[in-house]
Amino acid sequence: MSLKRIKILINGSFNFFVIIAVVFSLVYGIKYICNVNDNSETPICRVDTKEKKVAITFNVAWGSDNIEKVMEILDKHDAKATFFLVGGWIENNQDYAKKISDGGHEIANNTATNADLMQISRENVKSELDTARQQIKEVCNQNTDIVRPPFGNIDSNTIKECNKLGYRIVKWDVDSSDWREIGPNHVIERVMKDTRPGSIVLFHANAANVEDYLDTVLTGLEEKGYKFEKVSNLLYKDNYKVDQTGLQSKK
């Protein structure tokens, strides 16, 4: 075999292995990135399940006019919900906070002052969560490891602080937009259209006209075969992953 022919073969083999190495790096590099992004530190927005169960959640930061109405509607449907209470609201509405808890509903942390956690220091994040956790324990006699950042605002530093304090961060995948006061029909249509198995639905306890949409929404979901779970019962407790959309699934 000529020297020229040998050089051609060597160069061809070298190029072949370079291509293989590049492909290998791309495949495993993408896999690594996905694994890094696919982690339990990402806020949970929905749970991957085939069972027709959802979590009905309420943010409670101001007002108490609707609490009785909300409780009556939930009782009518034998539905247990998760209430994300702001500590300051608990302090000013202890009787209502106790009533929600005594009604068998779950109390979760929505910070002490409804602060935007992205706008304060990690020390103040800790203070916000610790204060609210203590108020939940003292007034509602519940322990919680679930937190919802006000306005849904959260960044990597806040996530680290929440994890350090032992919290699971829970947002939502269905926003009823009741806080926009866009009218009951729009709220009903939005929730019924967007809810899927494992959904976490966001309501606000003191939004206007809650009695005009909440009962209809719960009835409609029941007719579709959905069951209502507290957030802590809906979530996987261990051996799970959370992708970049906030979908929590078993590993």
HELIX and SHEET records of a PDB file:
HELIX    1   1 LEU A    3  ASN A   37  1                                  35    
HELIX    2   2 ILE A   67  LYS A   76  1                                  10    
HELIX    3   3 GLY A   87  ASN A   92  1                                   6    
HELIX    4   4 GLN A   94  ASP A  102  1                                   9    
HELIX    5   5 LEU A  117  GLN A  119  5                                   3    
HELIX    6   6 ARG A  122  GLN A  135  1                                  14    
HELIX    7   7 ILE A  136  CYS A  140  3                                   5    
HELIX    8   8 PRO A  150  GLY A  152  5                                   3    
HELIX    9   9 SER A  156  LYS A  164  1                                   9    
HELIX   10  10 ASP A  178  ARG A  180  5                                   3    
HELIX   11  11 PRO A  184  ASP A  194  1                                  11    
HELIX   12  12 VAL A  210  ASP A  212  5                                   3    
HELIX   13  13 LEU A  214  GLU A  223  1                                  10    
HELIX   14  14 VAL A  231  LEU A  234  1                                   4    
SHEET    1   A 3 ARG A  46  VAL A  47  0                                        
SHEET    2   A 3 LEU A 247  LYS A 250  1                                        
SHEET    3   A 3 TYR A 240  VAL A 242 -1                                        
SHEET    1   B 5 GLU A 106  ASN A 109  0                                        
SHEET    2   B 5 THR A  82  LEU A  85  1                                        
SHEET    3   B 5 LYS A  53  VAL A  60  1                                        
SHEET    4   B 5 ILE A 200  HIS A 204  1                                        
SHEET    5   B 5 VAL A 174  ASP A 175  1                                        
SHEET    1   C 4 GLU A 106  ASN A 109  0                                        
SHEET    2   C 4 THR A  82  LEU A  85  1                                        
SHEET    3   C 4 LYS A  53  VAL A  60  1                                        
SHEET    4   C 4 LYS A 227  GLU A 229  1                                        
SHEET    1   D 2 ILE A 146  VAL A 147  0                                        
SHEET    2   D 2 ARG A 168  ILE A 169  1                                        
END                                                                             
